[in-house]
Amino acid sequence: DAGVTQSPTHLIKTRGQHVTLRCSPISGHKSVSWYQQVLGQGPQFIFQYYEKEERGRGNFPDRFSARQFPNYSSELNVNALLLGDSALYLCASSPGTGNYEQYFGPGTRLTVT
Amino acid sequence: GESVGLHLPTLSVQEGDNSIINCAYSNSASDYFIWYKQESGKGPQFIIDIRSNMDKRQGQRVTVLLNKTVKHLSLQIAATQPGDSAVYFCAENSWSNTGNQFYFGTGTSLTVIP
C-alpha cells in the first residue's frame, strides 16, 4: 500500500504570496494532520481534520488554513507568506482522531524569499 | 502552556550498547505519548506509543517508560545498531479548547559509533 504522499516536494515562493500544499492519506485513513518543522526543531502542530471537519488547531495565525475533501485528501493554505514560514511542512494520516498511530509523509520543503 | 522537552540534545553510543533517551512533559492531562524517529530528509516514523494508564510498554528492541508522578518519558533502545542513528522526538497528545493537540519535543540526535 502507498504511504502518505505530499506535493510538491519543494517549493520556492516570494514574501506576500500564497501557497497551497497537498496531502493524500493512507487508504482507509480518515484523519489528516498538518505540522510545520523548522530546521533543527521538532514538528509544530497546525491542524487536524477528520471526516472533513477540523478537530484540532495549533497556535498558528489565521494566514494558515486547511480543508479536507470527501476522499480524505487535504490541502494546507498559507496566505501572505513571511520569511519565517520557510520550513518543512509535514502531513500525517491516521485512522481516527483518538490515540492512533500517525503515519507521516516525506514533507514539502517551502522556501520563502 | 504545555511543553515537551528532551534532557539531552545529542547522544553518542557504541554499537551494541543500550541507549536511553529522556523526555519531560508538563501537561498532566495528556493521555497519549509517542516516540518518533526521524532520519535526514524523511518524515518522522512511529516507534512506539503508550497511554497514560500504563507505565511501561515494550516493542521490538524498544521500551517506553512513563512516570506520571514526575512527568517523565523515556525510550530505551536495546543493542543499538548503526541504523538507529537518527533524531528522536517524544510527542504528547491532549485535548484543549481548540480540540485535539499534539506537542513534539525538540529532539535528541542519536549517533551510533560502529
Interface residues (C-beta under 8 A of the other chain):
Chain A: V4 S33 Y35 Q41 G42 P43 Q44 F45 Q48 E54 R55 G56 R57 G58 L90 A92 T97 N99 E101 Q102 Y103 F104 G105 P106 G107
Chain B: V4 D31 Y32 I34 Y36 G41 K42 G43 P44 Q45 F46 D49 R51 F89 A91 N93 T98 G99 N100 Q101 F102 Y103 F104 G105 T106 G107
